[in-house]
Amino acid sequence: MVSLTKITSRDLGEALKVAREKAGVTLDVISARTKISVRQLTALENGEFRQLPNQMFAKMFLRQYLDIIQEPPETWLQAFDAAWRRMADSSQTVALRPPMPLRKRRVGPWIVSLVLVAVAVAGVLVVERRQKADAPRQQPRPVEPRLTAAGLSARRSTPAPAPTTAPTPEPGLLVIHTGDDASWVEVRVAGESRASRLMPSAATWTVEAGGREVDLVLGNAGAVSIEYLGQARSPAGRPGEVAHIHLDAAPSPPAGR
C-alpha cells in the first residue's frame, strides 16, 4: 500500500479491490451480508468518496467490508482517514467573478404600474361585495323534531359499541425507528450473529430478540428511537454521535416453590 502521507482515495480503493479478490469474495456477497448497496461498494473501491454519504458512514461501510474479507482494520482505517483528508484538502473553491454593476432604473414606470394594479384589485373587491349583497339569503335549516318518549327509550336501549383497544406489542420485540435523518444501525442479540443495515429516515426495523440481552451500535444516535421490553429511548443519543448501547434481558420468572 502507498505511504499514508501520499495515499489517495483511488490508491486505497485499488488496494481494497485487490484484497477482496484475493479473499475470493464478490461485491454481491458483501452487499447481501451488510445491506450496503453494490453501487456504494463500487464507489468505495473506485475511490469515489464523494459518492458516499459522509465520512462517518463511509468508515462504517469500510469496517463491514474488512470484516467480511477478514482483513485487520487498523491499518486500513488509518489509510482511509489519510485519503479522506487528502481528498478534502484538494477540494478548492473557484473564485467567482465580481458582480456586474447594476444599472439604475427609473422609478416612474414602476410607480405607475403599482397604481394600476391597486386600482384593478379595488375594482374586483367592489364587484364581489355587490354580488354578495344581491345574492339571496340562505334559508334557515329546518329544526329537527323533538324525540318522543318512545323514541328516546329506544335510543337509550341501543347498546353502545364496545371501545376498541390498541393491540399490545408482542413481548420480546426490539423496535428501532429513525426520524428525520438516516442512521447506520448494528444489532447483536445474545446467542446470535450480528446484523446491520443503513436505515433511511422514517424507517422501522423490528428484531425478534425474545427478551435476551441486546447490544446496539448507532451511527447517528440522535435520529434513532428504541423500544424494548416496555422501555423506550427517544432519541437514543445526540445527532451525529456513534453510540454503543447495551439492553438488559427480561428478568427470569421466579422458581416455583
C-alpha positions as CSV (number, residue, x, y, z in Angstrom):
1,M,0.0,0.0,0.0
2,V,1.2,3.6,-0.7
3,S,2.6,5.6,2.2
4,L,0.0,7.3,4.3
5,T,1.3,10.7,3.6
6,K,0.8,10.2,-0.1
7,I,-2.1,7.8,-0.4
8,T,-5.1,8.9,-2.4
9,S,-8.7,7.6,-2.4
10,R,-8.0,5.9,-5.7
11,D,-4.9,4.1,-4.3
12,L,-6.9,2.9,-1.3
13,G,-9.8,1.7,-3.5
14,E,-7.5,-0.3,-5.7
15,A,-5.8,-1.9,-2.7
16,L,-9.2,-2.9,-1.3
17,K,-10.2,-4.5,-4.6
18,V,-7.0,-6.5,-4.7
19,A,-7.5,-7.7,-1.1
20,R,-11.2,-8.6,-1.8
21,E,-10.3,-10.6,-5.0
22,K,-7.5,-12.3,-3.1
23,A,-10.1,-13.4,-0.4
24,G,-12.4,-14.7,-3.2
25,V,-15.4,-12.6,-2.1
26,T,-17.6,-10.7,-4.6
27,L,-19.3,-7.4,-4.1
28,D,-22.7,-9.1,-4.3
29,V,-21.8,-11.3,-1.3
30,I,-20.7,-8.2,0.7
31,S,-23.8,-6.4,-0.2
32,A,-26.1,-9.3,0.8
33,R,-24.4,-9.6,4.2
34,T,-24.1,-5.9,5.1
35,K,-27.2,-4.4,3.3
36,I,-24.8,-1.9,1.7
37,S,-25.7,-1.3,-2.0
38,V,-23.3,-2.6,-4.7
39,R,-23.2,1.0,-6.1
40,Q,-21.8,2.3,-2.8
41,L,-19.3,-0.6,-2.5
42,T,-18.1,0.1,-6.1
43,A,-17.7,3.8,-5.2
44,L,-15.5,2.8,-2.3
45,E,-13.3,0.6,-4.5
46,N,-13.1,3.3,-7.2
47,G,-12.0,5.9,-4.7
48,E,-15.1,8.0,-5.4
49,F,-15.6,9.1,-1.8
50,R,-17.9,12.0,-2.9
51,Q,-20.4,9.3,-3.9
52,L,-20.6,8.1,-0.3
53,P,-23.0,9.6,2.3
54,N,-20.3,11.2,4.5
55,Q,-17.0,10.3,6.3
56,M,-18.7,8.6,9.3
57,F,-20.9,6.3,7.2
58,A,-18.1,5.6,4.7
59,K,-15.9,4.5,7.6
60,M,-18.6,2.2,8.9
61,F,-19.0,0.7,5.4
62,L,-15.3,0.0,5.3
63,R,-15.4,-1.7,8.7
64,Q,-18.1,-4.1,7.4
65,Y,-16.2,-4.6,4.2
66,L,-12.9,-5.5,6.0
67,D,-14.7,-7.8,8.4
68,I,-16.1,-10.0,5.6
69,I,-12.8,-10.2,3.7
70,Q,-11.1,-10.9,7.0
71,E,-8.6,-8.1,6.9
72,P,-7.3,-6.4,10.1
73,P,-9.0,-3.0,10.2
74,E,-6.3,-0.8,12.0
75,T,-4.0,-0.1,9.0
76,W,-6.8,0.2,6.5
77,L,-8.8,2.7,8.7
78,Q,-5.7,4.9,9.1
79,A,-5.2,4.8,5.4
80,F,-8.8,5.7,4.9
81,D,-8.6,8.8,7.2
82,A,-5.4,10.0,5.4
83,A,-7.0,9.5,2.0
84,W,-10.2,11.4,3.1
85,R,-8.1,14.3,4.4
86,R,-6.1,14.4,1.2
87,M,-9.4,14.5,-0.8
88,A,-10.8,17.3,1.4
89,D,-7.6,19.3,1.2
90,S,-7.5,19.0,-2.6
91,S,-11.1,20.5,-3.0
92,Q,-10.7,24.1,-3.9
93,T,-13.4,26.7,-4.2
94,V,-13.4,28.5,-7.6
95,A,-13.3,32.3,-7.2
96,L,-16.4,34.0,-8.5
97,R,-16.2,37.0,-10.8
98,P,-17.2,40.3,-9.2
99,P,-20.8,41.1,-9.8
100,M,-21.7,43.2,-12.7
101,P,-22.7,46.8,-11.8
102,L,-26.5,47.2,-11.7
103,R,-27.9,49.8,-14.0
104,K,-30.1,52.5,-12.3
105,R,-33.7,52.1,-13.3
106,R,-36.2,54.8,-13.4
107,V,-38.7,54.7,-10.6
108,G,-41.5,56.4,-12.5
109,P,-42.8,53.4,-14.6
110,W,-42.8,51.2,-11.5
111,I,-45.0,53.6,-9.6
112,V,-47.5,53.8,-12.4
113,S,-47.7,50.0,-12.7
114,L,-48.3,49.7,-8.9
115,V,-51.1,52.3,-9.1
116,L,-52.8,50.4,-11.9
117,V,-52.6,47.1,-10.1
118,A,-54.1,48.7,-6.9
119,V,-57.0,50.2,-8.9
120,A,-57.7,46.8,-10.6
121,V,-57.7,45.0,-7.2
122,A,-60.1,47.6,-5.7
123,G,-62.4,47.1,-8.7
124,V,-62.5,43.4,-8.1
125,L,-63.3,43.8,-4.4
126,V,-66.2,46.2,-5.2
127,V,-67.7,43.7,-7.7
128,E,-67.5,40.9,-5.2
129,R,-69.3,42.9,-2.5
130,R,-72.1,43.8,-4.8
131,Q,-72.6,40.2,-5.8
132,K,-72.7,39.1,-2.2
133,A,-75.3,41.9,-1.4
134,D,-77.5,40.8,-4.4
135,A,-77.4,37.1,-3.6
136,P,-80.5,35.7,-1.8
137,R,-80.1,35.0,1.8
138,Q,-79.7,31.4,2.8
139,Q,-82.8,29.6,4.1
140,P,-82.5,28.6,7.8
141,R,-82.1,24.9,8.5
142,P,-85.2,23.1,9.4
143,V,-85.3,22.2,13.1
144,E,-85.3,18.5,13.8
145,P,-88.4,17.3,15.5
146,R,-88.1,16.5,19.2
147,L,-87.8,12.9,20.2
148,T,-90.9,11.3,21.6
149,A,-90.8,9.3,24.8
150,A,-90.8,6.0,22.8
151,G,-88.1,7.1,20.5
152,L,-86.0,8.3,23.5
153,S,-86.4,5.0,25.3
154,A,-85.5,3.1,22.1
155,R,-82.4,5.2,21.6
156,R,-81.4,4.6,25.3
157,S,-81.9,0.9,24.9
158,T,-79.5,0.6,22.0
159,P,-76.2,-0.7,23.4
160,A,-73.2,1.5,22.6
161,P,-70.4,-0.2,20.7
162,A,-67.6,-1.5,22.9
163,P,-64.4,0.7,22.7
164,T,-61.6,-0.8,20.7
165,T,-58.2,-1.2,22.4
166,A,-54.9,-0.8,20.6
167,P,-53.1,-4.1,20.1
168,T,-50.4,-4.7,22.6
169,P,-46.9,-5.2,21.1
170,E,-45.6,-8.7,21.1
171,P,-43.2,-9.2,24.1
172,G,-39.6,-9.6,23.3
173,L,-39.6,-7.5,20.2
174,L,-36.9,-4.8,19.7
175,V,-38.3,-2.0,17.6
176,I,-35.9,0.6,16.1
177,H,-37.3,3.8,14.5
178,T,-35.5,6.6,12.6
179,G,-36.9,10.1,12.5
180,D,-36.0,12.9,10.1
181,D,-32.5,11.6,9.3
182,A,-30.8,8.3,8.4
183,S,-28.6,6.2,10.6
184,W,-26.4,3.1,10.3
185,V,-27.6,0.5,12.9
186,E,-25.9,-2.7,14.1
187,V,-27.8,-5.2,16.3
188,R,-26.4,-8.2,18.1
189,V,-28.8,-10.4,20.1
190,A,-27.2,-12.7,22.7
191,G,-26.6,-16.1,21.1
192,E,-27.0,-14.8,17.5
193,S,-24.7,-13.3,14.9
194,R,-24.8,-9.5,14.5
195,A,-26.9,-7.8,11.8
196,S,-26.6,-4.3,10.4
197,R,-28.2,-2.1,7.9
198,L,-28.4,1.6,6.8
199,M,-31.8,2.8,7.8
200,P,-33.2,5.7,5.8
201,S,-35.3,8.4,7.5
202,A,-38.8,7.5,8.8
203,A,-38.0,3.7,8.8
204,T,-38.7,0.9,11.2
205,W,-36.7,-2.3,11.9
206,T,-38.3,-4.9,14.1
207,V,-36.0,-7.6,15.6
208,E,-37.2,-10.7,17.4
209,A,-34.9,-10.5,20.4
210,G,-37.0,-12.8,22.7
211,G,-36.2,-10.9,25.8
212,R,-32.5,-11.6,25.6
213,E,-29.6,-9.2,26.0
214,V,-29.0,-6.9,23.0
215,D,-26.0,-4.7,22.0
216,L,-26.5,-1.9,19.6
217,V,-24.2,0.4,17.6
218,L,-25.9,3.5,16.2
219,G,-24.1,5.6,13.6
220,N,-26.3,8.7,14.2
221,A,-27.9,8.2,17.6
222,G,-29.8,11.4,17.5
223,A,-32.0,10.1,14.7
224,V,-32.9,6.7,16.4
225,S,-35.5,5.7,18.9
226,I,-35.5,2.3,20.6
227,E,-38.4,0.3,22.2
228,Y,-37.6,-2.9,24.1
229,L,-39.3,-4.8,27.0
230,G,-41.5,-1.9,27.8
231,Q,-38.7,0.7,27.9
232,A,-38.1,3.4,25.3
233,R,-35.2,5.7,24.4
234,S,-36.2,8.6,22.1
235,P,-33.8,9.7,20.9
236,A,-31.0,7.3,21.8
237,G,-28.3,9.9,21.8
238,R,-27.1,13.1,20.2
239,P,-27.2,13.9,16.5
240,G,-24.1,12.6,14.7
241,E,-23.0,10.6,17.7
242,V,-21.8,7.0,17.4
243,A,-23.5,5.3,20.4
244,H,-22.9,1.8,21.8
245,I,-26.0,0.7,23.8
246,H,-26.5,-2.4,25.9
247,L,-30.1,-3.5,26.7
248,D,-30.6,-6.0,29.6
249,A,-32.6,-9.1,29.2
250,A,-36.0,-9.6,30.7
251,P,-35.9,-10.8,34.3
252,S,-36.4,-14.6,34.7
253,P,-39.7,-15.7,36.3
254,P,-39.5,-16.8,40.0
255,A,-38.9,-20.5,40.5
256,G,-41.9,-22.5,41.8
257,R,-42.0,-23.5,45.4
